[in-house]
Amino acid sequence: MARSGRKDSVRQNRRGFPSIERTRPVIPSGRRPLAVAPLPPEATVVERLGSDEDGVPLVRPLAWHGSNPAPVLRLVETGLTEPFPIGGRAAAQLVQRQTGEIEARIIRVLGPANSRIVGVFHRGADGGNVVPVDRRNRTDYRVMERDAGGAEDGELVIVEESSTAKVRFSRARVIERLGHSSDAGVISLLAIASHDIPTEFPMAAIAEAEAARPAPLAGRADLRDIPLVTIDGSEARDFDDAVWAEPDTDPGNRGGWHLVVAIADVAWYVRPGTALDREAMRRGNSVYFPDRVVPMLPEALSNELCSLKPGADRPCLAVHLWIDATGRKRGHRFERGMMRSAARLTYEEIQAVHEARRASSLPRERVAALYGAFAALAKARARRGALELEISEHRVVLDAEQRPAAIIPVVRLDSHRLIEEFMVLANVAAAEDLEARRQPCMYRVHDAPDPEKVEELRALLAETAIVGQGFAKGQALKAELFNRVLRRAAATPAAALVNELVLRCQAQAVYSPNNIGHFGLALRRYAHFTSPIRRYADLIVHRALIGGVDAVGSGALPLNADRDRLAAVAEHISVTERRAAAAERTAVERYRATLLSRSIGSLFTGHISGVAEFGLFVISAENGAEGLVPVSALPGDYYERDVKRQRLIGRRSGRVFRVGDEVSVQLVEADGIGGRIIFHIQEDGTTKHTPERSRSPVRRRSRRHR
């Protein structure tokens, strides 16, 4: 898990984006529905929001009684003759499945509500038309001159549908102009607009942030003599965590370590019920793009008073941690303090110092202590069997004009893993501390995989050399069972594919006041504590901890006395997290497509990553780009889909395309605005199946969990 999701060298922290005010929240791709009790009404009106990561449409009831927000539900489109559009409304029957989840089944499609569409404006007579960037929306929207708002040909715009008449073109009016589709930075703006991410802070929140003053030392532990350091990506600007370690001096803990993890005391500045608090909760988290960040807090706090800059006194919430030589935690203690960062280091710098490849102002014994404590924590991670996925990540490199110049793989170093393990330990201590004091906690929970998905994984692995030993029916699932498969695949050509298939099998991690543990990390209790600048969940945990640490300030969280409200906040911030992930992912996909648009006609080697009725998904081995091979472009035949074994089979030729097969493809289309990449299979290229089962397994352990 890369620092609970975002603290790595991929992180970019540029500011200066234009104002884009959103008025209607949209649930992002990847949203997991909420199991609701008691039973819902048999029928209600629902509105289409978007799709989850599997392409399943999502809806939300327009009328929902109770104190919690209306849940997001999966939609069953059985019987529809055409896709149900985003913003569309329908009468639907709500059915509760045995799993507790509720799904919506359409009874009758109603007229669509006015909706916001992001698209490209094309000039024409007396106005123009808008073509949506969402490829699933095939409607052309007619814009009259009086409704064009001065939009120019080729501009990206947001339009609102203004007519539902059944005519050739739907009528719409431009409500916002984002810039020309060729402008630098437009890809991030497009992701922000498409996912309705709020960017403008209310004036009251800005005023509160700018009126804030440095926190006093009074009532805090003075930690300024401890040489804490921040370790972040090279382009990070806000530093919310610092670390330190030394050998434990306790004779009863030979080989053990004393660690300190100090986190910015955001709760001192963002008090419950304030304008800052309301806006932070509404946003839920910061959102990171290659050329900018949409922060959860105004810059006066996120980049200044709450940022642990070297040499500056900063209020913090620190946890002292004691571990033995095997990484087992012996004890911990939280305290509200004042710290002064001794250095701002990057992952690459501290790794080079550790490997004696460069000098540093930080004493070598301090670096050695950090890595010594990490080695002990790595033993504990391996012992408990945390999921060890190796999923490749890429970073977009921009040129001086903020245009994409390259997309390069992110190299994982021990320094990344060091920070991850320190943060995981601090997060565990936070959850344990609140649980011991019988206080409600905003847990970070990760359920075990759905048995049906495990069966699908078993079937797919059977198509490769990597048979899923340990996946016996009815057996209790553990992360270590998946690790066995990953180790077996490690040195084979199928390694990347198997890691991706195992990842797809996993449940989504979410926030909840109800603890079910964290499957991927193999932990019984876990909370997010280490990033309150960029995650509202961490701020909630800070407030709860402060209530039992000391009496400095007014940091208690009223929500802790109300589990129903805490559950509603958990649901909301889980949604905003999915929204951010979807926006960040689609932005990178569009940057990748933009770069590939310069290489039309080029040949690539890749492997089939997915099979659908309409074609094959292929990931290029050279650059990680995933594109579609339309079924119409496959070698002349009629192809039928084998859903269980994820194959397309030629009816006449018997030719088989299956997940994992290596293929040679030619790039025929790359649309940066639509994020669309189209490949064609090369007729003279070979199709290689995944390795034979006779290959000997390779015993290599990786230490990565996403």
C-alpha positions as CSV (number, residue, x, y, z in Angstrom):
1,M,0.0,0.0,0.0
2,A,1.7,3.2,-1.2
3,R,1.5,5.3,1.9
4,S,-2.2,4.8,2.3
5,G,-2.7,5.7,-1.3
6,R,-1.0,8.9,-2.3
7,K,2.3,9.6,-0.5
8,D,4.8,8.7,-3.1
9,S,6.9,10.1,-6.0
10,V,3.8,10.2,-8.2
11,R,2.5,13.1,-6.2
12,Q,2.5,16.5,-7.9
13,N,1.6,19.6,-6.0
14,R,1.1,22.5,-8.3
15,R,-1.4,25.2,-7.7
16,G,-3.0,28.0,-9.8
17,F,-5.9,26.2,-11.4
18,P,-8.9,28.2,-12.7
19,S,-12.1,28.3,-10.7
20,I,-14.6,25.6,-11.5
21,E,-17.6,25.6,-9.2
22,R,-19.7,22.5,-9.0
23,T,-23.3,22.3,-7.9
24,R,-24.3,18.7,-8.4
25,P,-22.3,15.8,-6.9
26,V,-21.6,12.9,-9.1
27,I,-20.6,9.4,-7.9
28,P,-17.4,8.2,-9.5
29,S,-16.5,5.0,-11.2
30,G,-15.5,2.4,-8.7
31,R,-18.2,3.4,-6.2
32,R,-19.2,0.4,-4.0
33,P,-22.9,0.3,-3.1
34,L,-24.1,0.6,0.5
35,A,-25.9,-2.2,2.2
36,V,-29.0,-0.6,3.8
37,A,-31.3,-1.8,6.5
38,P,-34.1,-1.9,7.1
39,L,-35.6,-3.1,3.8
40,P,-36.1,-0.2,1.3
41,P,-39.4,0.6,-0.3
42,E,-40.4,-1.7,-3.1
43,A,-40.3,1.0,-5.7
44,T,-38.9,4.5,-6.0
45,V,-37.5,6.9,-8.6
46,V,-33.8,6.7,-9.1
47,E,-31.3,8.8,-11.0
48,R,-28.3,7.4,-12.9
49,L,-24.9,8.7,-11.5
50,G,-22.1,6.9,-13.3
51,S,-20.6,3.4,-13.4
52,D,-18.4,1.4,-11.0
53,E,-15.0,0.1,-12.0
54,D,-16.6,-2.9,-13.7
55,G,-18.8,-0.8,-15.9
56,V,-22.0,-1.6,-13.9
57,P,-24.3,1.5,-13.9
58,L,-24.9,3.2,-10.5
59,V,-28.1,5.0,-9.3
60,R,-29.3,6.9,-6.3
61,P,-32.9,7.1,-5.0
62,L,-34.2,10.6,-5.3
63,A,-36.4,10.2,-2.2
64,W,-34.9,8.5,0.8
65,H,-36.2,8.7,4.3
66,G,-34.0,8.5,7.4
67,S,-31.0,10.3,8.9
68,N,-28.4,8.8,6.5
69,P,-27.8,10.0,3.0
70,A,-29.5,8.0,0.2
71,P,-27.3,5.0,-0.8
72,V,-25.6,4.4,-4.1
73,L,-27.0,1.2,-5.8
74,R,-26.1,-1.0,-8.7
75,L,-28.5,-0.9,-11.5
76,V,-29.8,-4.0,-13.3
77,E,-30.5,-2.9,-16.9
78,T,-32.2,-6.2,-18.0
79,G,-34.9,-5.5,-20.6
80,L,-33.6,-2.1,-21.7
81,T,-33.2,-1.6,-25.5
82,E,-30.5,1.1,-25.1
83,P,-28.1,2.2,-22.3
84,F,-29.6,4.2,-19.4
85,P,-27.9,7.6,-19.7
86,I,-26.2,9.5,-16.9
87,G,-28.7,11.9,-15.4
88,G,-31.6,9.7,-16.6
89,R,-34.4,8.9,-14.2
90,A,-36.5,5.8,-13.9
91,A,-39.0,4.1,-11.7
92,A,-37.2,1.1,-10.2
93,Q,-37.8,-1.8,-7.9
94,L,-35.3,-2.0,-5.1
95,V,-34.4,-5.6,-4.2
96,Q,-32.2,-6.6,-1.2
97,R,-29.9,-9.5,-2.0
98,Q,-28.7,-12.1,0.4
99,T,-25.4,-10.2,0.8
100,G,-27.3,-7.3,2.2
101,E,-26.6,-5.1,-0.8
102,I,-29.6,-3.5,-2.6
103,E,-29.9,-3.4,-6.3
104,A,-32.2,-1.4,-8.5
105,R,-34.2,-3.0,-11.3
106,I,-35.8,-0.6,-13.8
107,I,-39.6,-0.8,-14.1
108,R,-40.0,2.2,-16.5
109,V,-37.7,4.8,-17.9
110,L,-38.8,8.4,-17.1
111,G,-37.9,11.6,-18.8
112,P,-34.3,12.6,-18.1
113,A,-33.6,15.4,-15.7
114,N,-31.5,18.5,-16.7
115,S,-27.9,17.2,-16.6
116,R,-24.4,18.6,-17.0
117,I,-22.4,17.2,-19.9
118,V,-18.7,17.8,-20.7
119,G,-17.9,17.9,-24.3
120,V,-16.2,19.6,-27.3
121,F,-18.0,22.5,-28.9
122,H,-18.0,22.6,-32.7
123,R,-19.1,25.8,-34.4
124,G,-21.9,25.8,-36.9
125,A,-24.6,27.9,-38.3
126,D,-26.4,29.9,-35.6
127,G,-24.5,28.2,-32.8
128,G,-23.0,24.7,-32.9
129,N,-23.1,21.3,-31.4
130,V,-21.4,19.6,-28.5
131,V,-20.0,16.1,-28.7
132,P,-19.7,14.5,-25.2
133,V,-16.2,13.3,-24.2
134,D,-17.8,10.4,-22.4
135,R,-17.9,7.7,-25.1
136,R,-20.9,6.0,-23.5
137,N,-23.0,9.1,-24.3
138,R,-23.6,9.1,-28.0
139,T,-26.0,12.1,-28.1
140,D,-25.1,15.2,-30.0
141,Y,-26.3,18.3,-28.3
142,R,-27.5,21.3,-30.4
143,V,-26.5,24.7,-29.0
144,M,-28.2,27.8,-30.3
145,E,-26.1,31.0,-30.6
146,R,-27.8,32.7,-27.8
147,D,-26.9,29.7,-25.5
148,A,-23.3,29.3,-26.7
149,G,-21.8,31.8,-24.2
150,G,-19.2,32.8,-26.6
151,A,-17.7,29.3,-27.0
152,E,-15.2,28.9,-29.8
153,D,-14.7,26.0,-32.1
154,G,-12.8,23.2,-30.5
155,E,-13.3,24.4,-26.9
156,L,-14.1,22.1,-24.1
157,V,-17.4,23.2,-22.4
158,I,-19.9,22.1,-19.8
159,V,-23.4,22.2,-21.1
160,E,-26.8,21.7,-19.4
161,E,-29.5,19.9,-21.3
162,S,-32.3,22.3,-21.8
163,S,-34.8,20.3,-23.8
164,T,-36.0,16.7,-23.6
165,A,-38.0,16.8,-26.9
166,K,-37.5,13.7,-29.1
167,V,-35.7,15.4,-31.9
168,R,-32.6,14.6,-33.8
169,F,-30.5,16.7,-31.6
170,S,-31.0,17.4,-27.8
171,R,-30.9,21.1,-27.0
172,A,-28.3,22.4,-24.5
173,R,-26.8,25.6,-23.3
174,V,-23.2,26.3,-22.4
175,I,-22.7,27.0,-18.7
176,E,-18.9,26.9,-18.5
177,R,-15.9,27.1,-20.8
178,L,-12.9,25.1,-19.8
179,G,-10.5,26.1,-22.6
180,H,-9.4,24.8,-26.0
181,S,-9.0,21.0,-26.3
182,S,-5.3,21.6,-27.3
183,D,-4.4,23.9,-24.3
184,A,-1.9,22.8,-21.8
185,G,-3.6,21.7,-18.6
186,V,-6.9,21.0,-20.2
187,I,-6.7,17.3,-19.4
188,S,-6.7,17.9,-15.6
189,L,-9.5,20.5,-16.0
190,L,-11.5,17.9,-18.0
191,A,-11.1,15.3,-15.2
192,I,-12.1,17.9,-12.6
193,A,-15.2,18.9,-14.6
194,S,-16.2,15.4,-15.5
195,H,-16.1,14.2,-11.9
196,D,-17.6,17.4,-10.4
197,I,-14.7,18.0,-8.1
198,P,-15.1,21.3,-6.2
199,T,-12.2,23.7,-6.6
200,E,-13.4,27.1,-5.2
201,F,-13.3,27.5,-1.4
202,P,-16.1,29.5,0.2
203,M,-15.0,33.0,1.2
204,A,-15.7,32.1,4.9
205,A,-13.3,29.2,4.7
206,I,-10.6,31.2,3.1
207,A,-11.0,34.0,5.7
208,E,-10.7,31.4,8.5
209,A,-7.5,29.9,7.0
210,E,-5.9,33.3,6.4
211,A,-6.8,34.5,9.9
212,A,-5.1,31.5,11.5
213,R,-1.9,32.1,13.5
214,P,0.9,29.7,14.7
215,A,-0.1,27.4,17.5
216,P,1.4,28.2,20.9
217,L,3.8,25.9,22.8
218,A,1.8,26.1,26.0
219,G,0.2,22.7,26.9
220,R,2.3,20.8,24.4
221,A,5.2,18.4,24.7
222,D,8.4,20.1,23.4
223,L,9.7,17.7,20.7
224,R,11.9,20.2,18.9
225,D,15.1,18.6,20.1
226,I,14.2,15.3,18.4
227,P,15.6,15.4,14.8
228,L,12.5,14.3,13.0
229,V,12.6,14.4,9.2
230,T,10.1,14.4,6.4
231,I,10.5,12.0,3.5
232,D,8.4,12.6,0.5
233,G,8.4,12.7,-3.3
234,S,10.7,15.2,-5.0
235,E,7.8,17.5,-6.1
236,A,5.8,17.5,-2.8
237,R,5.0,20.8,-1.2
238,D,2.9,19.9,1.8
239,F,4.6,17.8,4.4
240,D,2.2,16.2,6.9
241,D,4.3,13.5,8.5
242,A,7.8,13.2,10.0
243,V,9.7,10.2,11.4
244,W,12.6,9.4,13.8
245,A,14.0,6.2,15.3
246,E,16.6,5.0,17.8
247,P,17.6,1.7,19.3
248,D,15.5,1.0,22.4
249,T,17.5,1.5,25.6
250,D,15.3,-0.9,27.6
251,P,17.6,-3.9,28.6
252,G,14.5,-6.1,28.3
253,N,14.1,-5.2,24.6
254,R,17.5,-6.0,23.1
255,G,17.5,-5.4,19.3
256,G,14.2,-3.4,19.7
257,W,13.5,0.1,18.5
258,H,11.8,3.3,19.7
259,L,10.1,5.2,16.9
260,V,8.3,8.6,16.7
261,V,5.8,9.4,14.0
262,A,4.7,13.1,14.2
263,I,1.7,14.3,12.2
264,A,0.7,17.8,11.5
265,D,-1.9,19.0,14.1
266,V,-4.6,20.0,11.6
267,A,-7.3,19.7,14.3
268,W,-5.8,22.8,16.0
269,Y,-6.7,24.9,13.0
270,V,-9.8,23.1,11.6
271,R,-12.4,23.1,14.4
272,P,-15.7,21.2,14.2
273,G,-18.6,23.2,12.8
274,T,-16.5,25.9,11.2
275,A,-16.6,26.9,7.5
276,L,-13.2,25.2,7.1
277,D,-14.5,22.0,8.6
278,R,-17.7,22.0,6.5
279,E,-15.7,22.5,3.3
280,A,-13.1,19.9,4.2
281,M,-15.8,17.3,4.8
282,R,-17.5,18.2,1.6
283,R,-14.3,17.6,-0.4
284,G,-13.3,14.6,1.6
285,N,-9.8,14.6,0.4
286,S,-7.3,16.3,-1.9
287,V,-7.1,15.2,-5.5
288,Y,-3.7,15.0,-7.3
289,F,-3.0,15.5,-11.0
290,P,0.3,15.6,-12.9
291,D,0.1,19.4,-13.2
292,R,-1.9,20.5,-10.1
293,V,-3.6,19.5,-6.9
294,V,-7.1,20.3,-5.8
295,P,-6.5,20.5,-2.0
296,M,-8.9,19.6,0.8
297,L,-7.7,22.7,2.8
298,P,-6.8,26.2,1.6
299,E,-3.2,26.8,0.8
300,A,-2.6,29.0,3.8
301,L,-3.0,25.8,5.9
302,S,-2.0,23.0,3.5
303,N,1.2,24.6,2.3
304,E,2.0,26.8,5.3
305,L,0.9,26.5,8.9
306,C,0.1,22.7,8.7
307,S,3.1,21.8,6.5
308,L,6.1,20.4,8.5
309,K,8.7,22.6,6.8
310,P,12.3,22.2,7.9
311,G,13.5,24.6,10.6
312,A,9.9,25.8,11.3
313,D,8.1,25.2,14.6
314,R,4.9,23.3,13.9
315,P,2.2,21.8,16.1
316,C,1.9,18.1,15.8
317,L,0.1,15.0,17.2
318,A,2.9,12.5,17.8
319,V,2.9,8.8,18.6
320,H,5.8,7.1,20.4
321,L,6.1,3.5,19.3
322,W,8.2,0.7,20.8
323,I,8.8,-2.5,18.8
324,D,10.9,-5.6,19.5
325,A,13.6,-7.0,17.1
326,T,10.9,-8.9,15.2
327,G,8.7,-5.8,14.6
328,R,6.1,-6.7,17.2
329,K,4.7,-3.6,18.8
330,R,5.3,-3.6,22.6
331,G,3.6,-0.3,23.4
332,H,2.7,3.2,22.2
333,R,1.9,6.7,23.6
334,F,0.2,9.7,21.9
335,E,0.9,13.3,22.8
336,R,0.2,16.7,21.4
337,G,3.5,18.4,20.8
338,M,5.6,21.1,19.0
339,M,8.2,19.8,16.6
340,R,10.8,21.3,14.3
341,S,11.7,19.3,11.2
342,A,15.5,18.7,10.9
343,A,15.4,18.0,7.2
344,R,13.2,17.7,4.2
345,L,14.4,14.5,2.3
346,T,13.2,12.8,-0.8
347,Y,12.9,9.0,-1.2
348,E,15.8,9.0,-3.6
349,E,18.0,11.1,-1.3
350,I,17.7,9.0,1.8
351,Q,18.0,5.8,-0.1
352,A,21.3,7.1,-1.6
353,V,22.5,8.1,1.9
354,H,21.6,4.6,3.2
355,E,23.5,3.0,0.4
356,A,26.5,5.3,1.0
357,R,26.2,6.8,-2.5
358,R,25.9,10.4,-1.2
359,A,26.6,12.5,1.8
360,S,24.0,14.1,4.0
361,S,23.7,16.6,6.8
362,L,21.7,13.9,8.6
363,P,24.0,11.8,10.8
364,R,24.5,8.3,9.3
365,E,23.5,6.7,12.6
366,R,20.1,8.4,12.3
367,V,19.6,7.0,8.8
368,A,20.8,3.6,10.0
369,A,18.3,3.6,12.8
370,L,15.4,4.4,10.5
371,Y,16.3,1.5,8.2
372,G,17.0,-0.8,11.2
373,A,13.4,-0.2,12.5
374,F,12.1,-0.7,9.0
375,A,13.8,-4.1,8.8
376,A,12.1,-5.2,12.0
377,L,8.7,-4.0,10.7
378,A,9.2,-5.8,7.4
379,K,9.7,-9.0,9.3
380,A,6.4,-8.4,11.1
381,R,4.6,-7.7,7.8
382,A,5.9,-10.9,6.3
383,R,5.0,-12.9,9.4
384,R,1.4,-11.8,9.4
385,G,1.0,-12.5,5.6
386,A,0.0,-9.1,4.3
387,L,-1.0,-9.1,0.6
388,E,2.2,-8.5,-1.5
389,L,1.0,-7.2,-4.9
390,E,3.4,-5.8,-7.4
391,I,1.3,-3.4,-9.5
392,S,3.3,-1.1,-11.8
393,E,2.8,2.6,-11.5
394,H,3.7,5.3,-13.9
395,R,4.4,9.0,-13.5
396,V,3.5,11.7,-16.1
397,V,6.5,13.9,-16.9
398,L,5.6,17.4,-18.2
399,D,7.7,19.8,-20.2
400,A,8.2,23.5,-19.5
401,E,4.9,24.3,-21.1
402,Q,3.1,21.7,-18.9
403,R,2.5,19.4,-21.8
404,P,3.1,15.6,-21.5
405,A,6.7,14.7,-22.5
406,A,6.8,11.1,-21.2
407,I,5.2,8.6,-18.9
408,I,7.8,6.7,-16.9
409,P,7.6,3.8,-14.4
410,V,7.8,4.6,-10.7
411,V,10.8,2.8,-9.2
412,R,9.9,1.4,-5.8
413,L,12.7,1.8,-3.2
414,D,13.1,0.6,0.4
415,S,12.7,4.2,1.4
416,H,9.1,4.1,0.1
417,R,8.5,0.9,2.1
418,L,10.1,2.3,5.2
419,I,7.6,5.2,5.3
420,E,4.7,2.8,4.5
421,E,5.6,0.6,7.4
422,F,6.1,3.5,9.9
423,M,2.7,4.9,8.8
424,V,0.9,1.5,9.0
425,L,2.2,1.0,12.6
426,A,1.0,4.5,13.6
427,N,-2.4,3.9,12.0
428,V,-2.7,0.6,14.0
429,A,-1.8,2.4,17.2
430,A,-4.5,5.0,16.6
431,A,-7.2,2.4,16.0
432,E,-6.0,0.4,19.1
433,D,-5.9,3.5,21.3
434,L,-9.5,4.6,20.4
435,E,-10.8,1.0,20.8
436,A,-9.1,0.7,24.2
437,R,-10.9,3.9,25.3
438,R,-14.2,2.6,23.9
439,Q,-14.4,5.6,21.6
440,P,-16.0,5.3,18.2
441,C,-13.3,5.2,15.5
442,M,-13.3,5.9,11.8
443,Y,-11.8,2.6,10.7
444,R,-10.2,1.9,7.4
445,V,-11.7,-1.5,6.6
446,H,-11.0,-4.0,3.8
447,D,-13.3,-7.0,3.4
448,A,-12.3,-10.4,2.2
449,P,-12.8,-11.0,-1.5
450,D,-16.2,-12.1,-2.8
451,P,-16.2,-16.0,-3.1
452,E,-17.7,-15.6,-6.6
453,K,-14.7,-13.4,-7.7
454,V,-12.3,-15.9,-6.2
455,E,-14.0,-18.6,-8.3
456,E,-13.6,-16.4,-11.4
457,L,-9.9,-15.9,-10.5
458,R,-9.4,-19.6,-10.1
459,A,-10.9,-20.2,-13.6
460,L,-8.7,-17.5,-15.1
461,L,-5.6,-18.9,-13.4
462,A,-6.4,-22.3,-14.8
463,E,-5.9,-20.8,-18.2
464,T,-2.4,-19.9,-17.3
465,A,0.4,-21.9,-15.7
466,I,-0.3,-20.4,-12.3
467,V,-2.9,-22.7,-10.7
468,G,-4.3,-21.2,-7.6
469,Q,-3.3,-23.7,-4.9
470,G,-5.0,-23.0,-1.6
471,F,-8.2,-21.8,-3.2
472,A,-10.2,-24.8,-2.1
473,K,-14.0,-24.2,-2.0
474,G,-15.3,-23.3,1.4
475,Q,-11.8,-22.5,2.8
476,A,-11.4,-19.4,4.8
477,L,-9.6,-16.8,2.7
478,K,-6.3,-15.3,3.8
479,A,-4.0,-12.8,2.0
480,E,-1.2,-15.4,2.2
481,L,-3.2,-17.7,-0.1
482,F,-3.0,-15.1,-2.8
483,N,0.7,-14.5,-2.0
484,R,1.4,-18.1,-2.9
485,V,0.0,-17.6,-6.3
486,L,1.9,-14.3,-6.7
487,R,5.2,-16.0,-5.7
488,R,4.6,-18.8,-8.2
489,A,4.0,-16.3,-11.0
490,A,6.8,-13.9,-10.0
491,A,9.5,-14.9,-12.6
492,T,7.1,-15.9,-15.4
493,P,5.8,-13.8,-18.3
494,A,2.4,-13.9,-16.6
495,A,3.6,-12.1,-13.5
496,A,2.1,-8.7,-14.3
497,L,-1.2,-10.3,-15.5
498,V,-1.5,-12.4,-12.3
499,N,-0.9,-9.4,-10.1
500,E,-3.6,-7.5,-12.0
501,L,-6.1,-10.4,-11.7
502,V,-5.5,-10.8,-8.0
503,L,-6.0,-7.1,-7.5
504,R,-9.3,-7.2,-9.4
505,C,-10.4,-10.0,-7.2
506,Q,-10.1,-7.8,-4.0
507,A,-12.8,-5.9,-2.3
508,Q,-12.7,-2.1,-2.1
509,A,-11.2,-0.6,1.0
510,V,-13.7,1.9,2.6
511,Y,-14.2,4.0,5.8
512,S,-16.6,2.7,8.4
513,P,-17.2,3.1,12.2
514,N,-17.8,-0.7,12.2
515,N,-14.5,-2.6,12.3
516,I,-14.2,-5.7,10.2
517,G,-10.4,-5.6,9.9
518,H,-8.2,-5.0,6.9
519,F,-7.8,-8.1,4.8
520,G,-5.0,-6.8,2.5
521,L,-2.8,-5.7,5.4
522,A,-3.8,-8.8,7.5
523,L,-4.6,-6.5,10.4
524,R,-7.5,-6.8,12.9
525,R,-7.9,-3.1,13.4
526,Y,-6.7,-0.2,11.3
527,A,-7.4,3.5,10.9
528,H,-6.1,6.4,8.8
529,F,-4.2,8.8,11.1
530,T,-1.2,10.0,9.1
531,S,-2.5,12.5,6.5
532,P,-5.0,15.0,8.0
533,I,-3.9,17.7,5.5
534,R,-5.3,15.7,2.6
535,R,-7.9,13.2,4.1
536,Y,-10.9,14.1,6.3
537,A,-10.9,10.6,7.8
538,D,-7.6,11.3,9.4
539,L,-8.8,14.6,10.8
540,I,-11.7,12.7,12.5
541,V,-9.3,10.3,14.0
542,H,-7.1,13.1,15.3
543,R,-10.0,14.8,17.0
544,A,-11.0,11.6,18.7
545,L,-7.4,11.0,19.9
546,I,-7.0,14.5,21.1
547,G,-10.0,14.1,23.3
548,G,-8.0,11.6,25.3
549,V,-4.5,13.0,25.0
550,D,-4.8,16.4,26.7
551,A,-7.1,19.4,27.1
552,V,-5.3,21.7,24.6
553,G,-7.9,23.5,22.5
554,S,-11.3,22.3,21.6
555,G,-10.7,19.3,19.4
556,A,-13.3,16.8,20.5
557,L,-15.5,15.5,17.6
558,P,-19.2,15.8,18.2
559,L,-19.8,13.0,15.7
560,N,-18.2,10.5,18.1
561,A,-21.4,10.6,20.1
562,D,-23.5,9.8,17.1
563,R,-22.7,6.6,15.3
564,D,-25.4,7.1,12.7
565,R,-23.9,10.5,11.7
566,L,-20.4,9.0,11.7
567,A,-21.6,6.2,9.4
568,A,-23.0,8.8,7.0
569,V,-19.7,10.7,7.0
570,A,-17.9,7.4,6.4
571,E,-20.1,6.7,3.4
572,H,-19.6,10.2,2.1
573,I,-15.8,10.3,2.3
574,S,-15.6,6.8,0.8
575,V,-17.5,8.3,-2.2
576,T,-15.2,11.3,-2.5
577,E,-12.2,8.9,-2.3
578,R,-13.5,6.9,-5.2
579,R,-14.2,10.1,-7.1
580,A,-10.7,11.3,-6.6
581,A,-9.2,8.0,-7.7
582,A,-11.4,7.9,-10.8
583,A,-10.4,11.5,-11.8
584,E,-6.7,10.8,-11.3
585,R,-6.9,7.6,-13.2
586,T,-8.8,9.1,-16.2
587,A,-6.4,12.0,-16.3
588,V,-3.4,9.7,-16.6
589,E,-5.2,7.7,-19.3
590,R,-5.8,10.9,-21.3
591,Y,-2.2,12.0,-20.9
592,R,-1.1,8.6,-22.1
593,A,-3.5,8.7,-25.1
594,T,-2.2,12.2,-26.0
595,L,1.4,11.0,-26.1
596,L,0.4,7.9,-28.1
597,S,-1.4,10.1,-30.7
598,R,2.1,10.9,-32.0
599,S,2.7,7.2,-32.7
600,I,-0.3,6.2,-34.9
601,G,0.7,3.2,-37.0
602,S,3.3,1.9,-34.6
603,L,3.5,-1.7,-33.6
604,F,3.5,-2.9,-30.0
605,T,3.7,-6.1,-28.1
606,G,1.2,-6.6,-25.3
607,H,-1.1,-9.1,-23.5
608,I,-4.8,-9.4,-23.4
609,S,-6.1,-8.0,-20.1
610,G,-9.8,-8.4,-20.6
611,V,-12.4,-9.9,-22.9
612,A,-15.8,-8.4,-23.7
613,E,-18.6,-9.1,-26.2
614,F,-17.4,-6.0,-28.2
615,G,-13.7,-6.9,-28.3
616,L,-10.4,-7.4,-26.4
617,F,-8.5,-5.1,-24.0
618,V,-4.8,-5.2,-24.6
619,I,-2.1,-3.7,-22.4
620,S,1.1,-2.6,-24.2
621,A,4.3,-4.0,-22.6
622,E,6.3,-1.0,-23.8
623,N,4.3,1.8,-22.1
624,G,1.5,0.3,-20.1
625,A,-1.2,1.7,-22.3
626,E,-4.5,-0.2,-22.4
627,G,-6.5,-0.1,-25.6
628,L,-9.4,-1.8,-27.2
629,V,-9.3,-4.2,-30.1
630,P,-12.8,-4.0,-31.5
631,V,-14.3,-7.4,-32.3
632,S,-14.9,-6.1,-35.8
633,A,-11.1,-5.7,-36.3
634,L,-10.3,-9.3,-35.3
635,P,-9.2,-11.7,-38.1
636,G,-12.3,-12.5,-40.2
637,D,-14.7,-14.7,-38.3
638,Y,-17.6,-14.5,-36.0
639,Y,-16.4,-14.6,-32.4
640,E,-18.3,-15.9,-29.4
641,R,-17.5,-15.1,-25.8
642,D,-16.7,-17.7,-23.2
643,V,-17.6,-15.7,-20.1
644,K,-16.3,-18.2,-17.5
645,R,-12.9,-18.7,-19.1
646,Q,-12.6,-15.1,-20.5
647,R,-12.1,-16.1,-24.1
648,L,-13.3,-15.2,-27.6
649,I,-13.5,-18.2,-29.9
650,G,-13.8,-18.0,-33.7
651,R,-17.0,-19.9,-34.8
652,R,-15.4,-21.1,-38.0
653,S,-11.7,-21.0,-37.4
654,G,-11.7,-22.1,-33.8
655,R,-9.1,-19.4,-33.1
656,V,-9.0,-18.5,-29.5
657,F,-8.1,-15.1,-27.8
658,R,-7.9,-15.4,-24.0
659,V,-6.8,-13.3,-21.1
660,G,-3.1,-13.5,-20.7
661,D,-2.3,-14.2,-24.4
662,E,0.6,-12.2,-25.9
663,V,-0.3,-10.4,-29.0
664,S,1.2,-8.0,-31.6
665,V,-1.0,-5.0,-32.2
666,Q,-0.9,-1.8,-34.3
667,L,-2.0,1.5,-32.9
668,V,-4.8,2.9,-35.1
669,E,-6.4,5.6,-32.9
670,A,-5.4,7.6,-29.8
671,D,-7.8,10.3,-28.6
672,G,-6.4,12.3,-25.7
673,I,-9.6,14.1,-24.9
674,G,-11.8,11.0,-25.0
675,G,-9.0,8.9,-23.5
676,R,-9.7,6.3,-26.3
677,I,-6.9,4.0,-27.6
678,I,-7.7,1.6,-30.4
679,F,-5.4,-1.3,-31.5
680,H,-5.7,-3.8,-34.3
681,I,-4.3,-7.3,-34.1
682,Q,-1.5,-7.9,-36.6
683,E,-2.4,-10.8,-38.8
684,D,1.2,-11.8,-39.2
685,G,1.8,-11.4,-35.5
686,T,2.0,-14.4,-33.2
687,T,-0.4,-15.1,-30.3
688,K,1.4,-16.7,-27.5
689,H,-0.5,-18.3,-24.6
690,T,0.6,-17.9,-21.0
691,P,3.3,-20.3,-19.7
692,E,2.8,-24.1,-19.5
693,R,1.9,-25.6,-16.1
694,S,5.2,-27.6,-16.1
695,R,7.2,-24.5,-15.2
696,S,8.8,-24.6,-11.8
697,P,7.5,-22.0,-9.3
698,V,9.9,-19.2,-8.4
699,R,10.1,-18.3,-4.8
700,R,10.4,-14.6,-4.7
701,R,8.7,-12.4,-2.1
702,S,7.5,-8.9,-2.9
703,R,6.5,-6.4,-0.3
704,R,3.9,-4.3,-1.9
705,H,0.2,-4.0,-1.2
706,R,-2.1,-1.5,-2.8
